[in-house]
Amino acid sequence: MNKRFMLTAAGMAATGIAGSATAELVDMTHGLDRWAGEHSWQVYSSGGSMVASMANMAYAGLVSGTFGYSTFPSTTSHYANVWGQLDLAAGDYNVQMQDSYGDGWSWGSYTGILAIGSGSGTVSGSSASFNFTVGVIPAPSALALLGLAGLAGGRRRK
């Protein structure tokens, strides 16, 4: 009987062999208070590159076709919600948020929020930040174990 080591597509995905370098669509929601023009934010990769941002109500990095926007009546403290998706590679990210006036993302009874992937935050003064991770990055030891399993599975028995 000839035994062979085989890793299914699900197994490859679980270990990160397949798809670790591909991008993933990550949900983004930004709740803006009545002073929305004071909001700004940037998303940085672990390498320090800015991959998405918002300043002066202009959003950069949102995937086209998935962008949404809703405004609220002028009588509320809540100005608008913006939502969309970012196309991000697997890895760790840091989000820096600012309020140019320095009074935070709050007006009246409403507090604005930014949520990207598994992270979220708000600004209570002039700045704040949060981190989030996209996908699974396999440890080198996981790949080594797969190699050993392949060798052991292919060994002949007498």
C-alpha positions as CSV (number, residue, x, y, z in Angstrom):
1,M,0.0,0.0,0.0
2,N,1.4,3.3,-1.0
3,K,0.5,6.2,1.4
4,R,0.9,9.7,0.3
5,F,0.7,13.0,2.1
6,M,-1.9,15.3,0.8
7,L,-3.0,18.6,2.1
8,T,-6.5,19.7,1.1
9,A,-7.4,23.2,0.1
10,A,-9.0,23.7,3.6
11,G,-5.8,22.5,5.2
12,M,-3.7,24.8,3.1
13,A,-5.9,27.8,4.1
14,A,-5.8,26.8,7.8
15,T,-2.0,26.7,7.8
16,G,-1.7,29.9,5.7
17,I,0.2,28.2,2.8
18,A,-2.5,29.2,0.3
19,G,-3.9,32.7,0.3
20,S,-1.6,34.3,2.9
21,A,-0.5,37.0,0.4
22,T,-3.9,37.6,-1.0
23,A,-6.1,40.5,0.0
24,E,-9.3,40.4,2.0
25,L,-12.3,42.7,1.9
26,V,-12.6,44.3,5.4
27,D,-15.7,46.2,6.5
28,M,-15.4,49.9,7.5
29,T,-18.0,52.1,9.2
30,H,-17.6,55.7,10.2
31,G,-20.2,57.5,12.3
32,L,-19.8,61.2,12.0
33,D,-21.0,63.8,14.5
34,R,-22.4,67.2,13.5
35,W,-18.9,68.6,13.1
36,A,-17.8,65.9,10.6
37,G,-15.3,68.3,8.9
38,E,-13.1,68.0,12.0
39,H,-12.7,64.2,11.6
40,S,-9.8,62.5,9.9
41,W,-8.1,59.1,10.1
42,Q,-5.4,57.0,8.5
43,V,-4.7,53.2,8.4
44,Y,-1.1,52.1,8.4
45,S,0.3,48.7,7.7
46,S,2.8,47.1,10.0
47,G,5.5,48.3,7.6
48,G,4.4,51.9,8.1
49,S,2.7,52.5,4.8
50,M,-0.6,54.4,4.7
51,V,-3.1,52.2,3.0
52,A,-6.4,54.1,3.6
53,S,-7.5,57.5,4.9
54,M,-10.1,60.1,5.3
55,A,-9.6,63.9,5.5
56,N,-11.9,66.7,4.6
57,M,-14.7,64.2,4.0
58,A,-12.7,62.5,1.2
59,Y,-12.2,58.8,1.6
60,A,-9.2,57.1,0.1
61,G,-8.8,53.3,-0.1
62,L,-12.5,52.3,-0.2
63,V,-13.2,49.6,-2.8
64,S,-15.4,51.2,-5.5
65,G,-18.9,49.9,-5.7
66,T,-19.2,49.1,-1.9
67,F,-19.3,52.7,-0.6
68,G,-22.4,53.9,1.2
69,Y,-23.4,57.1,2.8
70,S,-26.5,58.3,4.8
71,T,-27.1,61.7,6.3
72,F,-29.4,62.6,9.2
73,P,-31.7,65.6,9.7
74,S,-30.0,68.9,10.7
75,T,-31.8,68.7,14.0
76,T,-29.7,65.8,15.2
77,S,-26.2,65.6,16.6
78,H,-25.5,62.7,14.3
79,Y,-24.5,64.0,10.9
80,A,-23.9,60.8,8.8
81,N,-22.8,57.3,8.5
82,V,-20.3,56.2,5.9
83,W,-19.6,52.5,5.2
84,G,-17.6,50.5,2.7
85,Q,-14.9,47.9,2.4
86,L,-11.1,48.2,2.3
87,D,-9.1,45.7,0.3
88,L,-6.3,44.8,2.7
89,A,-3.5,42.1,2.7
90,A,-3.2,39.8,5.7
91,G,-1.3,41.5,8.5
92,D,-1.5,43.9,11.4
93,Y,-2.7,47.5,11.0
94,N,-2.8,50.6,13.1
95,V,-5.4,53.3,12.8
96,Q,-4.7,56.9,13.8
97,M,-7.7,59.2,14.3
98,Q,-7.8,63.0,14.8
99,D,-10.2,65.8,15.6
100,S,-8.8,69.1,14.3
101,Y,-10.7,71.2,16.8
102,G,-9.7,69.0,19.8
103,D,-13.1,68.4,21.3
104,G,-13.5,64.8,20.1
105,W,-16.0,63.1,17.8
106,S,-19.0,64.0,20.0
107,W,-21.8,66.5,19.7
108,G,-24.9,66.6,21.9
109,S,-25.9,63.1,22.7
110,Y,-24.1,61.4,19.8
111,T,-20.5,60.1,19.8
112,G,-18.9,59.2,16.4
113,I,-17.1,56.0,15.9
114,L,-14.7,54.4,13.4
115,A,-14.8,50.6,13.0
116,I,-12.5,48.7,10.6
117,G,-12.4,45.0,10.6
118,S,-12.2,43.7,14.2
119,G,-11.1,47.1,15.7
120,S,-12.9,50.3,16.6
121,G,-12.5,53.5,18.4
122,T,-13.6,57.1,18.9
123,V,-11.8,60.3,19.7
124,S,-12.5,62.0,23.0
125,G,-9.9,64.8,22.7
126,S,-7.7,65.6,19.7
127,S,-6.5,62.0,18.8
128,A,-6.8,58.3,19.5
129,S,-5.8,55.0,17.8
130,F,-6.6,51.3,17.6
131,N,-5.2,48.2,16.0
132,F,-6.7,45.3,14.1
133,T,-5.5,42.2,12.2
134,V,-6.5,40.9,8.8
135,G,-6.3,37.1,8.1
136,V,-4.0,34.6,9.7
137,I,-0.2,34.8,9.3
138,P,1.2,31.3,9.9
139,A,4.2,30.8,12.2
140,P,7.3,29.3,10.5
141,S,7.0,26.3,12.9
142,A,3.6,25.4,11.4
143,L,5.1,25.1,8.0
144,A,8.0,23.0,9.4
145,L,5.5,20.6,11.0
146,L,3.7,20.2,7.7
147,G,6.9,19.2,6.0
148,L,7.6,16.6,8.7
149,A,4.1,15.2,8.4
150,G,4.7,14.8,4.6
151,L,7.9,12.9,5.2
152,A,6.4,10.7,7.9
153,G,3.3,10.0,5.7
154,G,5.4,8.9,2.8
155,R,7.6,6.5,4.7
156,R,7.2,2.8,3.6
157,R,6.3,0.1,6.0
158,K,7.7,-3.4,5.6
